[in-house]
């Protein structure tokens, strides 16, 4: 028997567990997660109105229900929880699939003003992440600025424009649904510092913005035309070409008479968030132009955009995990084909997969080959540590240490509680939004 701990139950963690049990019948896997709920960003990052993507939970469920896989939720690894060194005592090998846990910052004056948030904080709120804060995101907001032109930026822009009737069928927590339904936002600016051909959103996500009820969309053709590829996109790779074609179809159309308006802006670099009445009131941008090398340069021309809410969506970063080496420049753990490197040397028994391994790149499916590479390395190394004696069942040892994980039946109890909550509100499943209610539900016995 080879006992392996996988830290993180998102796609990278589940694909790692799946590869382990598929490739070696001796392996027993414990999937540990800080949260009492599995699935990581599939549960807490995918927008609630994207039901097809969220259905990936069914695939991940099949992994966690495998007879040689065990889900242990509510287990903190690192400071305040189970030390990394203790995990190495309890398991033959440990694979860290902890993702990229923080957002990149803009590094400009005013970024910490009230009303300025990372997009992830906003997503966590409407996704019922138990660590989320409800600080009145939409209170008094008429104009919002989303900085970034990737899929997360599109998600939060779309959610700001959605109405209660469209969101009620989702599993969004009731407080967020009520707040978004009562929102007085009339204008949403989604702003990129480069041009349309360099935007990172996918065409499918982009097109959704043009189908929102009672919401108009505006693209300034003169602004977009600063991008040479905008005028003639024929030479672009297919994904970028399709984006440009969609934007060209919208450009120049008169602003429709709609309740809300989305403005897609390009070649504007944020330089300062300015305060009004003690909170963010506007974003000051510098106009940019292409520099001929794939980047942009400032022109010295500035524009101010009113905003009582600013959401930055400019990427993610991994954070150090106590007891593991860390590459601060890349925000990753140094590795060789998934093997953790300490001082440049392989540390047998310690591995990484997912964003903490390769950085915040790729889509959900990218985690599958990434996990397989790491598992292949682990199984090749197994003769180095498989014969090491362990102190019995790791779960019993964790409980002896005062850790009481939420097992699979606890997670099923949470699911039942969320279904009951939805029914009581005249909706479908509604997520429990806080630690107290999640843990209380997990301790119940059955539906």
C-alpha positions as CSV (number, residue, x, y, z in Angstrom):
1,X,0.0,0.0,0.0
2,X,1.2,3.5,-1.0
3,X,-0.4,6.3,1.0
4,X,-0.5,9.7,-0.8
5,X,-1.9,13.0,0.5
6,X,-3.2,15.4,-2.1
7,X,-3.5,19.0,-0.8
8,X,-6.4,20.7,-2.6
9,X,-9.6,19.3,-4.0
10,X,-10.0,21.5,-7.0
11,X,-9.5,20.2,-10.6
12,X,-5.7,19.8,-10.2
13,X,-6.1,17.9,-6.9
14,X,-8.9,15.7,-8.2
15,X,-7.0,14.9,-11.5
16,X,-3.9,14.1,-9.5
17,X,-6.0,11.6,-7.3
18,X,-7.6,10.2,-10.4
19,X,-4.2,9.5,-12.1
20,X,-2.8,8.0,-8.9
21,X,-5.5,5.4,-8.5
22,X,-5.7,4.7,-12.3
23,X,-2.0,4.1,-12.7
24,X,-1.2,2.1,-9.6
25,X,-3.6,-0.3,-7.8
26,X,-1.6,-0.1,-4.6
27,X,-2.2,3.6,-4.0
28,X,-4.6,5.0,-1.4
29,X,-5.2,8.8,-1.6
30,X,-6.4,11.2,1.0
31,X,-7.5,14.5,-0.6
32,X,-7.2,17.3,2.0
33,X,-8.8,20.7,1.6
34,X,-8.9,23.7,3.9
35,X,-12.6,24.1,3.1
36,X,-15.3,21.7,4.2
37,X,-16.5,21.6,0.6
38,X,-14.7,20.1,-2.4
39,X,-14.1,21.2,-6.0
40,X,-12.1,24.4,-5.4
41,X,-12.6,27.0,-8.1
42,X,-15.2,24.9,-9.8
43,X,-17.4,25.6,-6.8
44,X,-16.1,29.0,-5.8
45,X,-14.7,30.5,-9.0
46,X,-17.0,29.6,-11.9
47,X,-19.8,32.1,-12.3
48,X,-23.1,30.8,-11.0
49,X,-24.8,31.3,-14.4
50,X,-22.3,29.1,-16.2
51,X,-24.1,25.8,-15.3
52,X,-22.3,23.8,-18.0
53,X,-18.8,24.5,-16.6
54,X,-20.1,24.0,-13.1
55,X,-21.3,20.6,-14.1
56,X,-17.7,19.5,-14.1
57,X,-18.4,18.9,-10.4
58,X,-20.0,15.6,-11.4
59,X,-16.7,14.4,-12.9
60,X,-14.8,15.5,-9.9
61,X,-17.3,13.8,-7.6
62,X,-16.6,10.5,-9.4
63,X,-13.0,10.8,-8.4
64,X,-13.7,11.7,-4.8
65,X,-16.1,8.8,-4.5
66,X,-13.5,6.2,-5.7
67,X,-13.0,3.4,-3.3
68,X,-9.3,4.3,-2.8
69,X,-9.8,8.0,-2.5
70,X,-10.9,9.8,0.7
71,X,-12.0,13.4,1.0
72,X,-10.9,15.1,4.2
73,X,-12.3,18.7,4.3
74,X,-11.8,21.4,6.8
75,X,-8.1,20.6,7.2
76,X,-5.7,23.6,7.3
77,X,-2.2,22.7,6.2
78,X,0.6,25.0,7.4
79,X,0.4,27.8,10.0
80,X,-2.4,27.2,12.5
81,X,-3.0,23.7,11.1
82,X,-1.2,20.5,10.2
83,X,2.5,21.2,9.6
84,X,4.0,20.1,6.4
85,X,6.5,18.0,8.3
86,X,3.7,16.2,10.0
87,X,2.2,15.3,6.6
88,X,5.5,13.7,5.6
89,X,5.3,11.6,8.7
90,X,1.8,10.4,8.0
91,X,2.1,9.7,4.2
92,X,4.6,8.2,1.9
93,X,4.2,11.2,-0.5
94,X,2.4,14.5,-0.5
95,X,1.3,16.4,-3.6
96,X,0.5,20.1,-3.2
97,X,-2.3,21.4,-5.5
98,X,-3.0,24.6,-3.7
99,X,-3.4,26.9,-6.7
100,X,-2.5,30.6,-6.8
101,X,-4.2,32.0,-3.8
102,X,-3.9,35.8,-4.2
103,X,-4.4,38.5,-6.9
104,X,-1.9,40.6,-8.6
105,X,-2.1,44.3,-7.6
106,X,-2.0,47.4,-9.8
107,X,0.6,49.1,-7.7
108,X,-1.0,52.6,-8.1
109,X,-2.1,55.3,-5.7
110,X,-5.6,54.9,-4.2
111,X,-5.7,51.1,-4.8
112,X,-6.7,50.5,-1.2
113,X,-9.6,53.0,-1.1
114,X,-13.0,51.7,0.0
115,X,-14.8,50.5,-3.0
116,X,-11.6,49.1,-4.7
117,X,-11.5,45.4,-4.7
118,X,-9.9,42.5,-6.5
119,X,-12.2,40.7,-8.8
120,X,-11.6,37.5,-6.8
121,X,-13.1,39.2,-3.7
122,X,-16.2,40.0,-5.6
123,X,-16.4,36.5,-7.1
124,X,-16.0,35.0,-3.6
125,X,-18.9,37.1,-2.4
126,X,-21.4,36.1,-5.0
127,X,-20.1,32.4,-5.0
128,X,-20.6,32.1,-1.2
129,X,-17.0,31.4,-0.3
130,X,-16.9,31.2,3.5
131,X,-14.0,33.6,3.7
132,X,-15.8,36.3,1.7
133,X,-16.7,39.6,3.1
134,X,-19.9,41.5,2.5
135,X,-18.9,45.1,2.6
136,X,-21.7,46.5,0.6
137,X,-20.0,46.1,-2.8
138,X,-22.9,47.7,-4.7
139,X,-24.1,50.2,-2.1
140,X,-24.4,53.7,-3.8
141,X,-22.7,52.4,-7.0
142,X,-23.9,53.9,-10.3
143,X,-20.7,53.4,-12.4
144,X,-18.3,50.5,-12.1
145,X,-14.8,50.0,-13.6
146,X,-13.4,46.5,-14.3
147,X,-9.7,46.6,-15.0
148,X,-8.7,43.7,-17.2
149,X,-9.9,42.0,-20.3
150,X,-9.7,38.2,-19.4
151,X,-12.5,35.8,-18.7
152,X,-12.7,36.7,-15.0
153,X,-13.2,40.4,-16.0
154,X,-16.0,39.3,-18.4
155,X,-17.6,37.2,-15.6
156,X,-17.8,40.1,-13.1
157,X,-18.9,42.5,-15.8
158,X,-21.7,40.1,-16.7
159,X,-22.7,39.6,-13.1
160,X,-22.9,43.3,-12.5
161,X,-25.3,43.5,-15.5
162,X,-27.5,40.6,-14.6
163,X,-30.9,41.0,-12.9
164,X,-32.5,39.0,-10.1
165,X,-34.8,37.1,-12.4
166,X,-31.8,35.7,-14.4
167,X,-29.8,34.8,-11.3
168,X,-32.6,33.4,-9.1
169,X,-32.3,29.9,-10.8
170,X,-28.6,29.7,-9.8
171,X,-27.1,28.5,-6.5
172,X,-26.0,32.1,-5.7
173,X,-26.3,32.9,-1.9
174,X,-29.5,34.8,-1.2
175,X,-27.9,37.9,0.2
176,X,-25.8,38.4,-3.0
177,X,-28.8,37.7,-5.2
178,X,-30.8,40.4,-3.3
179,X,-28.0,42.9,-3.6
180,X,-27.5,42.4,-7.3
181,X,-31.2,42.5,-7.9
182,X,-31.4,45.9,-6.1
183,X,-28.3,47.2,-7.8
184,X,-28.4,50.8,-9.2
185,X,-25.4,50.3,-11.5
186,X,-26.1,51.8,-14.9
187,X,-22.6,51.8,-16.5
188,X,-19.9,49.2,-16.5
189,X,-16.5,50.0,-18.1
190,X,-14.3,47.0,-18.8
191,X,-10.9,48.4,-19.6
192,X,-7.7,47.0,-21.0
193,X,-4.3,48.7,-21.3
194,X,-3.6,47.0,-24.7
195,X,-5.7,46.4,-27.8
196,X,-8.5,44.1,-28.9
197,X,-6.2,41.6,-30.5
198,X,-4.3,41.1,-27.2
199,X,-7.4,40.6,-25.0
200,X,-7.4,37.3,-23.0
201,X,-11.1,36.5,-23.0
202,X,-12.5,33.7,-25.1
203,X,-14.9,34.5,-27.8
204,X,-17.7,32.5,-26.2
205,X,-17.5,34.5,-23.0
206,X,-17.2,37.8,-25.0
207,X,-20.3,37.1,-27.0
208,X,-22.4,36.6,-23.9
209,X,-22.0,40.3,-23.1
210,X,-24.0,41.1,-26.2
211,X,-26.9,38.9,-25.2
212,X,-27.7,40.3,-21.7
213,X,-31.3,41.5,-21.3
214,X,-31.9,45.2,-21.1
215,X,-28.1,45.8,-21.4
216,X,-26.4,47.7,-24.2
217,X,-22.8,47.4,-25.3
218,X,-20.6,50.0,-26.8
219,X,-17.1,49.7,-28.5
220,X,-15.5,52.9,-29.8
221,X,-14.1,52.0,-33.3
222,X,-11.5,54.9,-33.2
223,X,-10.1,53.7,-29.9
224,X,-10.0,50.0,-31.0
225,X,-8.4,51.0,-34.3
226,X,-5.2,51.9,-32.5
227,X,-4.5,48.2,-32.7
228,X,-3.1,47.5,-36.2
229,X,-4.6,44.0,-36.1
230,X,-8.1,45.4,-35.5
231,X,-8.3,46.8,-39.0
232,X,-7.1,43.6,-40.6
233,X,-7.3,40.6,-38.3
234,X,-6.6,38.0,-41.0
235,X,-3.1,37.2,-39.8
236,X,-4.1,36.6,-36.2
237,X,-4.4,33.2,-34.6
238,X,-8.0,31.9,-34.8
239,X,-9.0,32.7,-31.1
240,X,-7.8,36.3,-31.3
241,X,-9.2,36.8,-34.8
242,X,-12.7,35.7,-33.7
243,X,-12.5,38.2,-30.7
244,X,-11.7,41.0,-33.1
245,X,-14.4,40.1,-35.5
246,X,-17.0,40.1,-32.7
247,X,-15.7,43.5,-31.5
248,X,-15.8,44.9,-35.0
249,X,-19.4,43.8,-35.3
250,X,-20.3,45.9,-32.2
251,X,-18.1,48.9,-32.9
252,X,-19.7,52.1,-33.9
253,X,-23.3,51.1,-33.2
254,X,-25.3,53.8,-31.4
255,X,-25.7,53.3,-27.7
256,X,-29.0,51.5,-27.3
257,X,-31.8,52.6,-24.9
258,X,-31.2,50.0,-22.2
259,X,-31.2,50.0,-18.4
260,X,-27.5,49.3,-18.2
261,X,-24.6,50.0,-20.5
262,X,-21.3,48.1,-20.9
263,X,-18.4,50.0,-22.4
264,X,-15.5,48.0,-23.7
265,X,-12.4,50.2,-23.6
266,X,-8.9,49.7,-24.9
267,X,-5.5,51.3,-24.7
268,X,-6.0,52.8,-21.2
269,X,-3.6,52.2,-18.4
270,X,-4.8,52.9,-14.8
271,X,-2.5,55.3,-13.0
272,X,-4.5,56.4,-10.0
273,X,-7.7,55.8,-8.1
274,X,-9.1,59.1,-6.8
275,X,-11.3,59.6,-3.7
276,X,-14.6,61.3,-3.4
277,X,-16.4,61.4,0.0
278,X,-14.0,59.0,1.6
279,X,-14.2,56.2,-1.0
280,X,-13.1,55.6,-4.6
281,X,-14.9,58.0,-7.0
282,X,-13.0,57.8,-10.2
283,X,-10.1,56.1,-12.0
284,X,-7.5,58.1,-13.8
285,X,-6.2,56.4,-17.0
286,X,-3.3,57.2,-19.3
287,X,-3.9,56.7,-23.0
288,X,-1.4,54.1,-24.4
289,X,-0.3,53.1,-27.9
290,X,1.4,50.0,-29.2
291,X,5.1,50.0,-28.9
292,X,5.8,47.6,-31.8
293,X,7.1,44.9,-29.5
294,X,3.8,43.5,-28.2
295,X,3.5,46.0,-25.4
296,X,2.3,49.6,-25.0
297,X,3.8,52.9,-24.1
298,X,2.1,55.9,-22.4
299,X,1.2,59.0,-24.4
300,X,1.0,61.5,-21.6
301,X,-2.7,62.0,-22.3
302,X,-5.1,61.2,-19.4
303,X,-8.8,60.5,-19.0
304,X,-10.8,60.2,-15.8
305,X,-13.7,57.7,-15.5
306,X,-16.3,58.0,-12.8
307,X,-16.5,54.8,-10.6
308,X,-17.8,54.1,-7.1
309,X,-16.7,50.4,-7.6
310,X,-13.4,49.3,-9.1
311,X,-12.6,45.6,-9.6
312,X,-9.1,44.7,-10.7
313,X,-8.8,41.5,-12.7
314,X,-5.1,41.5,-13.8
315,X,-4.0,37.9,-12.8
316,X,-3.2,35.7,-9.9
317,X,-0.1,34.8,-7.8
318,X,0.9,31.8,-5.8
319,X,1.8,32.3,-2.1
320,X,4.4,30.6,-0.1
321,X,3.4,27.5,1.9
322,X,5.3,27.2,5.2
323,X,7.8,24.3,5.0
324,X,8.1,24.4,1.2
325,X,10.6,26.3,-1.0
326,X,9.2,29.1,-3.1
327,X,10.1,31.1,-6.2
328,X,9.0,34.6,-5.4
329,X,9.5,35.8,-8.9
330,X,7.2,33.2,-10.5
331,X,4.9,32.7,-7.6
332,X,5.5,28.9,-7.8
333,X,7.3,26.1,-6.0
334,X,10.5,25.1,-7.7
335,X,10.2,21.6,-9.3
336,X,11.4,19.1,-11.8
337,X,8.5,17.5,-13.6
338,X,6.5,18.0,-10.5
339,X,9.2,16.9,-8.0
340,X,9.8,19.6,-5.4
341,X,13.3,21.0,-5.5
342,X,15.1,22.0,-2.3
343,X,18.3,23.9,-3.0
344,X,18.3,22.6,-6.5
345,X,18.0,19.0,-5.5
346,X,14.9,16.7,-5.7
347,X,13.1,16.1,-2.5
348,X,11.7,12.6,-2.8
349,X,8.1,12.3,-1.5
350,X,7.2,16.0,-2.2
351,X,5.4,17.1,-5.4
352,X,3.3,19.9,-6.9
353,X,0.6,20.1,-9.5
354,X,-1.6,22.8,-10.9
355,X,-1.0,26.6,-10.7
356,X,1.4,26.3,-7.8
357,X,3.5,24.2,-10.1
358,X,3.2,26.0,-13.5
359,X,1.8,29.4,-12.6
360,X,-1.8,30.7,-13.3
361,X,-2.0,29.6,-16.9
362,X,-4.3,27.4,-19.0
363,X,-7.9,26.4,-18.6
364,X,-9.4,23.8,-16.3
365,X,-8.5,20.9,-18.7
366,X,-4.9,21.9,-18.6
367,X,-4.7,20.5,-15.1
368,X,-5.2,17.0,-16.4
369,X,-1.9,16.5,-18.3
370,X,-0.1,18.6,-15.6
371,X,-1.3,16.2,-12.9
372,X,-0.4,13.2,-15.0
373,X,3.2,14.4,-15.4
374,X,3.5,14.8,-11.6
375,X,2.0,11.4,-10.8
376,X,4.3,9.8,-13.3
377,X,7.2,11.3,-11.5
378,X,5.8,10.2,-8.1
379,X,5.3,6.6,-9.1
380,X,8.8,6.4,-10.6
381,X,10.1,7.6,-7.3
382,X,8.0,5.2,-5.2
383,X,10.8,2.7,-4.6
384,X,12.6,5.4,-2.7
385,X,9.9,5.8,0.0
386,X,7.2,3.1,-0.4
387,X,8.8,0.8,2.2
388,X,8.9,3.5,4.8
389,X,6.8,2.5,7.8
390,X,3.9,4.8,8.6
391,X,2.1,5.3,12.0
392,X,-1.1,3.6,10.9
393,X,-4.2,5.3,9.4
394,X,-3.5,9.0,8.8
395,X,-7.1,9.9,9.7
396,X,-6.7,8.4,13.1
397,X,-3.4,10.2,13.6
398,X,-5.0,13.5,12.6
399,X,-7.8,13.0,15.0
400,X,-5.3,12.2,17.7
401,X,-3.7,15.6,16.9
402,X,-7.0,17.3,17.5
403,X,-8.0,17.7,13.8
404,X,-11.6,16.6,13.0
405,X,-11.9,16.5,9.2
406,X,-15.2,16.8,7.3
407,X,-15.6,13.6,5.5
408,X,-17.6,12.7,2.4
409,X,-20.8,12.1,4.4
410,X,-20.3,15.6,5.9
411,X,-20.1,17.1,2.5
412,X,-23.2,15.2,1.5
413,X,-25.0,16.7,4.5
414,X,-23.9,20.2,3.3
415,X,-25.4,19.4,-0.1
416,X,-28.7,18.3,1.6
417,X,-28.8,21.5,3.7
418,X,-28.3,23.7,0.6
419,X,-31.1,21.9,-1.2
420,X,-33.4,22.5,1.8
421,X,-32.4,26.1,1.9
422,X,-33.2,26.6,-1.8
423,X,-36.5,24.9,-1.4
424,X,-37.4,27.2,1.5
425,X,-36.6,30.2,-0.6
426,X,-38.5,29.1,-3.6
427,X,-35.3,28.5,-5.5
428,X,-33.2,25.5,-6.4
429,X,-30.0,24.7,-4.4
430,X,-28.7,27.8,-2.6
431,X,-25.2,27.8,-1.2
432,X,-24.5,28.2,2.5
433,X,-22.4,31.3,2.7
434,X,-20.4,31.1,6.0
435,X,-18.2,28.8,8.1
436,X,-20.7,28.4,10.9
437,X,-23.6,27.2,8.7
438,X,-21.3,24.9,6.6
439,X,-19.8,23.2,9.6
440,X,-23.2,22.9,11.4
441,X,-24.6,21.2,8.3
442,X,-21.6,18.9,8.0
443,X,-22.2,17.6,11.5
444,X,-25.7,16.5,10.8
445,X,-26.4,12.9,9.9
446,X,-28.2,12.6,6.6
447,X,-30.9,14.5,4.8
